[in-house]
Amino acid sequence: MTFPVDRATVPRQARGLAFVVLDNEAVIYEPTQDKLFLLDARATLVWQLLDGSTTLGTTSDELAEEFGPGVETLWTDVKELTSTMLQDRLAEIETKKS
């Protein structure tokens, strides 16, 4: 299943995960699948910024300001990483109740 995201998407870290960050890399346990996930430093940084209130566009722009040029490349990485995290249940998007 593909999880399309755009610059207006506002994801957050999924609830119920256990994680530790060592040397800028995360080890995350997702209990509903009984799986461990290992994130490299870049994926860990993106995952840590998923706060449920900031759009992915803002996150990408802030990372570009911090790390320099390549905004489009950075946006592509943020978009792909977030889509994968949603698929793997490491992130979620709150659905608004009417």
SULBELVEN-V994461 format. One record per residue. N is the residue number from 1. RES is the residue in one small letter. SS is DSSP state (h for helix, s for strand, l for the rest). Layout:
<<N | RES | SS> <N | RES | SS>>
This chain:
<<1 | m | l> <2 | t | l> <3 | f | l> <4 | p | l> <5 | v | l> <6 | d | l> <7 | r | l> <8 | a | l> <9 | t | l> <10 | v | l> <11 | p | s> <12 | r | s> <13 | q | s> <14 | a | l> <15 | r | l> <16 | g | l> <17 | l | l> <18 | a | s> <19 | f | s> <20 | v | s> <21 | v | s> <22 | l | s> <23 | d | l> <24 | n | l> <25 | e | s> <26 | a | s> <27 | v | s> <28 | i | s> <29 | y | s> <30 | e | s> <31 | p | l> <32 | t | l> <33 | q | l> <34 | d | l> <35 | k | s> <36 | l | s> <37 | f | s> <38 | l | s> <39 | l | s> <40 | d | l> <41 | a | h> <42 | r | h> <43 | a | h> <44 | t | h> <45 | l | h> <46 | v | h> <47 | w | h> <48 | q | h> <49 | l | l> <50 | l | l> <51 | d | s> <52 | g | l> <53 | s | l> <54 | t | l> <55 | t | l> <56 | l | h> <57 | g | h> <58 | t | h> <59 | t | h> <60 | s | h> <61 | d | h> <62 | e | h> <63 | l | h> <64 | a | h> <65 | e | h> <66 | e | h> <67 | f | h> <68 | g | l> <69 | p | l> <70 | g | l> <71 | v | h> <72 | e | h> <73 | t | h> <74 | l | h> <75 | w | h> <76 | t | h> <77 | d | h> <78 | v | h> <79 | k | h> <80 | e | h> <81 | l | h> <82 | t | h> <83 | s | h> <84 | t | h> <85 | m | h> <86 | l | h> <87 | q | h> <88 | d | l> <89 | r | l> <90 | l | l> <91 | a | s> <92 | e | s> <93 | i | s> <94 | e | l> <95 | t | l> <96 | k | l> <97 | k | l> <98 | s | l>>
